[in-house]
Amino acid sequence: MKKITRINKAAIKSAKLFFGTLLLLSSAFALAQSSKPVVAVGTFESSFKDFDTRNIQTAIETALSKTQKFSLMERGRLDQLMAEQGLGENGIVSGSGGVGGFDGVDYLIYGRVTQLGLEAKNLLIISACEAQFGLDIRVVDVKSGEIRLSENISADDQVNTASAEENPCRGIGISAFDNLTAKTARDLAEKLTQALFPVKLAKVSSEEVYLNYGEGFLKNGEILKVVSLGEGFEDPDTGEIIGAEEELMAVVKVTKLRPKFSIAKILMQTGSLSRGDVANRLSKKGQKSASKMIKNCQKAIKRMDKSCKKDGSKCDKATDKKLNACTLK
């Protein structure tokens, strides 16, 4: 005869409550142990009627998560806090200097869509439709109420072409702005990350350096300029540290990407590199300029080697040109 075991419902309920509490405490402990600042992506208002800004929030959260430098507050929890505080774009910062009701959040991001439009442009034999998108961004330090980043980020993108006689923007929908939303989100993530956590050297060897950012942020083949930071200087009125002297030490090129770090080859160097030195990212124009400088240096080295097989005036001139071409600027 089979033995029937009866389960006490109260015991099951108590067990569920215990394990649920244990899970909650474990999550809270893990968050407390994390050294990453917690960022909340708040409300984005729009100067344009019927434009849904939720895609902007999602794009910014995605871009920030890829930096692996921040912990993000869950969207539903943030919406609840915003509703409880009755906060929108205006009134985020409380009169006391801090942001009330946002315990556990280090930085709050919010803003407004300021530019949204399509423009037809005549390109001689064809016409093109250009989408234009702009955001005003604010990043607030929740504890102090200080605005850590205030930027107007804009982007444009050619979304359609047509014959010169046609209107290329006819029939273009709101989805035309998806790529621009993603681009401005990446720009914001980069600006915020660099403002709080610039790219730094995590390890230095004779020919390579290890950078503390990896895939999703840095790009393979990207060139950076490594600087050594000197003593900081302060604003004579406020006493606030507003900057530090930078000495250009090297130019490096990313050759390998990993999830949490990158390896870069040292292409040009003028002094010893140290762990903690800052690697400044360059604009597209800066990338081209740095690439040109590297090529000129490499050519000058080859000419010097060829000319200096024998001593003489040709070798002296080639050496001078090499020194000039390979001086970091």
C-alpha positions as CSV (number, residue, x, y, z in Angstrom):
1,M,0.0,0.0,0.0
2,K,1.4,3.4,-1.1
3,K,2.1,5.9,1.6
4,I,0.5,9.3,1.0
5,T,2.5,12.3,2.3
6,R,0.5,15.4,3.0
7,I,2.3,18.7,2.4
8,N,1.6,21.6,4.8
9,K,0.5,24.6,2.8
10,A,1.7,27.0,5.5
11,A,5.2,25.4,5.3
12,I,5.3,25.9,1.5
13,K,4.3,29.6,1.9
14,S,7.0,30.1,4.6
15,A,9.6,28.5,2.4
16,K,8.7,30.6,-0.6
17,L,8.8,33.8,1.5
18,F,12.2,32.7,2.9
19,F,13.8,32.0,-0.5
20,G,12.2,35.1,-2.0
21,T,13.7,37.2,0.8
22,L,17.1,35.5,0.4
23,L,17.1,36.2,-3.4
24,L,16.2,39.9,-2.8
25,L,19.0,40.3,-0.2
26,S,21.5,38.5,-2.5
27,S,20.5,41.0,-5.4
28,A,20.8,44.0,-3.1
29,F,24.2,42.7,-1.8
30,A,25.5,42.2,-5.4
31,L,24.4,45.7,-6.3
32,A,26.1,47.2,-3.2
33,Q,29.3,45.3,-4.1
34,S,29.4,46.7,-7.6
35,S,31.7,49.7,-8.0
36,K,29.9,50.8,-11.2
37,P,27.8,54.0,-10.8
38,V,24.1,53.5,-11.3
39,V,22.6,55.5,-14.1
40,A,18.9,56.1,-14.7
41,V,17.7,57.1,-18.2
42,G,14.8,59.4,-17.5
43,T,12.1,61.1,-19.5
44,F,12.8,62.6,-22.9
45,E,10.3,65.2,-23.8
46,S,9.7,66.4,-27.4
47,S,9.1,69.7,-29.0
48,F,7.3,67.8,-31.8
49,K,3.8,66.5,-31.3
50,D,3.2,62.7,-31.5
51,F,6.9,61.8,-31.6
52,D,7.4,58.8,-29.3
53,T,10.6,59.3,-27.3
54,R,10.7,55.8,-25.8
55,N,13.1,54.6,-28.6
56,I,15.5,57.3,-27.4
57,Q,15.5,55.9,-23.9
58,T,16.1,52.3,-25.2
59,A,18.9,53.4,-27.5
60,I,20.7,55.3,-24.7
61,E,20.3,52.3,-22.3
62,T,21.8,50.0,-25.0
63,A,24.7,52.3,-25.8
64,L,25.5,52.8,-22.1
65,S,25.4,49.0,-21.3
66,K,27.9,48.4,-24.1
67,T,30.5,50.6,-22.3
68,Q,30.3,48.2,-19.3
69,K,31.1,51.1,-17.0
70,F,27.6,51.6,-15.6
71,S,24.7,49.8,-13.9
72,L,21.3,50.7,-15.3
73,M,18.2,51.2,-13.3
74,E,15.3,49.1,-14.5
75,R,12.9,51.2,-16.6
76,G,9.7,50.2,-14.7
77,R,11.3,51.2,-11.4
78,L,12.4,54.6,-12.7
79,D,9.0,55.3,-14.2
80,Q,7.5,54.6,-10.9
81,L,9.9,56.9,-9.1
82,M,9.3,59.7,-11.7
83,A,5.5,59.4,-11.2
84,E,5.9,59.4,-7.4
85,Q,8.0,62.5,-7.5
86,G,5.8,64.2,-10.2
87,L,8.9,64.9,-12.2
88,G,9.4,65.7,-15.8
89,E,12.1,67.5,-17.8
90,N,11.5,70.6,-15.6
91,G,11.9,70.2,-11.8
92,I,14.3,67.3,-11.8
93,V,16.7,69.0,-9.5
94,S,15.3,69.9,-6.1
95,G,15.8,73.2,-4.4
96,S,18.3,71.7,-1.9
97,G,20.7,70.9,-4.7
98,G,20.1,67.2,-4.8
99,V,17.5,65.1,-6.6
100,G,14.9,63.9,-4.2
101,G,13.5,60.4,-4.1
102,F,16.2,58.7,-6.2
103,D,18.1,56.7,-3.6
104,G,20.5,54.2,-5.2
105,V,20.9,56.3,-8.4
106,D,24.2,58.1,-9.1
107,Y,23.4,59.9,-12.4
108,L,20.1,60.8,-14.0
109,I,19.9,61.4,-17.7
110,Y,17.0,63.4,-19.3
111,G,16.4,65.8,-22.2
112,R,14.3,67.0,-25.0
113,V,14.1,66.4,-28.8
114,T,14.9,69.8,-30.3
115,Q,15.3,69.0,-34.0
116,L,13.3,66.6,-36.1
117,G,12.9,67.1,-39.8
118,L,13.3,66.1,-43.4
119,E,15.0,68.3,-46.0
120,A,15.1,67.8,-49.8
121,K,18.4,68.7,-51.4
122,N,19.2,69.0,-55.1
123,L,22.3,67.1,-56.0
124,L,22.4,68.1,-59.7
125,I,21.3,64.9,-61.5
126,I,19.4,63.5,-58.5
127,S,17.7,64.8,-55.3
128,A,18.2,63.5,-51.8
129,C,16.2,63.5,-48.6
130,E,18.2,64.2,-45.5
131,A,16.8,63.4,-42.0
132,Q,17.9,65.7,-39.2
133,F,17.7,64.9,-35.6
134,G,18.8,66.8,-32.4
135,L,18.7,66.3,-28.7
136,D,19.4,68.5,-25.7
137,I,20.9,66.3,-23.0
138,R,21.4,66.8,-19.3
139,V,23.2,64.4,-16.9
140,V,22.7,65.2,-13.3
141,D,24.7,64.0,-10.3
142,V,21.8,62.9,-8.1
143,K,23.6,63.4,-4.8
144,S,24.8,67.0,-5.4
145,G,22.3,68.2,-8.1
146,E,25.3,69.2,-10.2
147,I,24.9,69.0,-14.0
148,R,27.9,66.8,-15.0
149,L,27.2,67.0,-18.7
150,S,25.1,69.4,-20.8
151,E,25.2,68.8,-24.5
152,N,23.3,69.5,-27.7
153,I,23.8,66.4,-29.9
154,S,22.7,66.5,-33.5
155,A,23.1,64.2,-36.5
156,D,21.9,63.9,-40.1
157,D,21.5,61.1,-42.5
158,Q,20.6,60.7,-46.2
159,V,17.5,58.4,-46.1
160,N,16.3,58.5,-49.8
161,T,17.2,59.6,-53.3
162,A,15.0,60.3,-56.3
163,S,15.2,61.9,-59.7
164,A,15.9,65.7,-59.8
165,E,12.3,66.4,-60.6
166,E,10.8,64.4,-57.7
167,N,10.4,65.1,-54.0
168,P,12.7,62.5,-52.3
169,C,11.1,63.1,-48.9
170,R,7.6,62.1,-50.0
171,G,6.3,59.1,-48.1
172,I,9.2,59.0,-45.7
173,G,8.0,57.9,-42.3
174,I,9.2,58.2,-38.7
175,S,11.4,55.1,-39.0
176,A,13.8,57.2,-41.0
177,F,15.1,58.6,-37.7
178,D,15.9,55.2,-36.2
179,N,19.6,55.3,-37.3
180,L,20.0,58.9,-36.1
181,T,18.5,58.0,-32.7
182,A,21.0,55.2,-32.3
183,K,23.9,57.4,-33.4
184,T,23.0,60.2,-31.0
185,A,22.7,57.6,-28.2
186,R,26.2,56.3,-29.0
187,D,27.5,59.9,-29.0
188,L,26.0,60.5,-25.6
189,A,27.3,57.3,-24.2
190,E,30.8,58.1,-25.4
191,K,30.7,61.7,-24.0
192,L,29.4,60.6,-20.6
193,T,31.8,57.7,-20.3
194,Q,34.8,59.9,-21.3
195,A,33.7,62.6,-18.9
196,L,33.6,60.2,-16.0
197,F,35.9,57.3,-17.1
198,P,38.4,58.2,-19.8
199,V,40.1,55.4,-21.7
200,K,43.3,54.5,-19.7
201,L,46.2,52.2,-19.9
202,A,45.6,49.1,-17.8
203,K,49.0,47.4,-18.6
204,V,52.1,48.4,-20.5
205,S,54.7,46.3,-22.4
206,S,57.5,47.2,-24.7
207,E,55.4,47.2,-27.9
208,E,51.8,47.1,-26.7
209,V,49.5,48.6,-24.2
210,Y,46.2,47.2,-22.8
211,L,43.3,49.6,-22.7
212,N,40.5,49.4,-20.1
213,Y,37.7,49.4,-22.8
214,G,36.8,46.7,-25.2
215,E,34.5,45.8,-28.0
216,G,31.3,47.8,-28.3
217,F,33.2,51.0,-27.4
218,L,36.5,51.0,-29.1
219,K,37.0,50.0,-32.7
220,N,39.5,47.8,-34.3
221,G,42.1,50.0,-36.1
222,E,41.2,53.0,-34.0
223,I,44.1,55.4,-33.2
224,L,44.4,57.1,-29.8
225,K,46.9,59.6,-28.4
226,V,48.3,58.7,-25.0
227,V,48.9,61.6,-22.6
228,S,50.4,61.8,-19.1
229,L,48.4,64.0,-16.8
230,G,50.4,66.5,-14.8
231,E,49.4,68.5,-11.7
232,G,45.9,69.8,-11.7
233,F,45.0,73.5,-11.7
234,E,42.1,75.2,-10.1
235,D,39.6,78.0,-10.8
236,P,40.9,81.0,-8.9
237,D,37.3,82.1,-8.1
238,T,35.8,78.8,-6.9
239,G,38.8,76.7,-6.0
240,E,37.4,73.9,-8.2
241,I,39.9,71.7,-10.1
242,I,39.1,72.5,-13.7
243,G,41.9,70.7,-15.6
244,A,45.4,69.2,-15.7
245,E,48.4,69.7,-17.9
246,E,48.7,67.0,-20.6
247,E,52.0,65.7,-22.1
248,L,51.6,63.7,-25.3
249,M,53.5,60.5,-24.8
250,A,52.5,58.1,-27.6
251,V,50.2,57.2,-30.4
252,V,48.7,53.7,-30.3
253,K,46.5,51.7,-32.6
254,V,43.9,49.2,-31.5
255,T,44.7,45.7,-32.9
256,K,42.7,43.3,-30.8
257,L,39.3,43.7,-29.1
258,R,38.1,41.7,-26.1
259,P,34.8,42.0,-24.2
260,K,36.3,44.1,-21.4
261,F,39.7,45.4,-22.7
262,S,41.6,46.1,-25.9
263,I,45.2,45.6,-27.0
264,A,46.9,48.4,-28.9
265,K,50.2,48.6,-30.7
266,I,52.5,51.5,-29.9
267,L,53.2,53.3,-33.2
268,M,55.0,56.4,-32.0
269,Q,56.5,57.1,-28.6
270,T,58.3,60.0,-27.0
271,G,58.5,58.9,-23.4
272,S,57.9,56.1,-20.9
273,L,54.3,55.0,-20.5
274,S,52.7,54.1,-17.2
275,R,49.6,52.3,-16.1
276,G,46.8,54.9,-15.6
277,D,47.9,57.2,-18.5
278,V,44.9,58.5,-20.4
279,A,44.4,57.5,-24.1
280,N,42.4,60.2,-25.8
281,R,40.0,59.2,-28.5
282,L,40.1,61.2,-31.7
283,S,37.5,62.7,-34.1
284,K,37.3,61.4,-37.7
285,K,39.5,64.4,-38.7
286,G,41.9,63.6,-35.9
287,Q,42.1,60.0,-37.0
288,K,43.0,61.0,-40.5
289,S,45.6,63.5,-39.3
290,A,47.2,60.9,-37.0
291,S,47.3,58.3,-39.8
292,K,49.0,60.8,-42.0
293,M,51.6,61.6,-39.3
294,I,52.3,57.9,-38.8
295,K,52.8,57.2,-42.5
296,N,55.1,60.3,-42.9
297,C,57.2,59.1,-39.9
298,Q,57.5,55.5,-41.3
299,K,58.5,56.9,-44.7
300,A,61.1,59.2,-43.1
301,I,62.6,56.2,-41.1
302,K,63.0,54.2,-44.4
303,R,64.7,57.1,-46.1
304,M,67.0,57.6,-43.2
305,D,68.0,54.0,-43.1
306,K,68.7,54.1,-46.8
307,S,70.6,57.3,-46.7
308,C,72.6,56.5,-43.6
309,K,74.3,53.3,-45.0
310,K,77.2,55.7,-45.4
311,D,78.0,58.8,-43.3
312,G,77.6,62.2,-45.0
313,S,75.4,65.1,-45.6
314,K,72.5,63.0,-47.0
315,C,72.4,61.0,-43.8
316,D,72.4,64.2,-41.7
317,K,69.5,65.6,-43.7
318,A,67.5,62.4,-43.7
319,T,68.0,62.2,-39.9
320,D,66.8,65.7,-39.4
321,K,63.7,65.0,-41.5
322,K,63.1,61.8,-39.6
323,L,63.2,63.7,-36.3
324,N,60.8,66.3,-37.6
325,A,58.4,63.8,-39.1
326,C,58.4,61.5,-36.0
327,T,57.9,64.3,-33.4
328,L,54.6,63.9,-31.7
329,K,52.2,66.8,-32.2
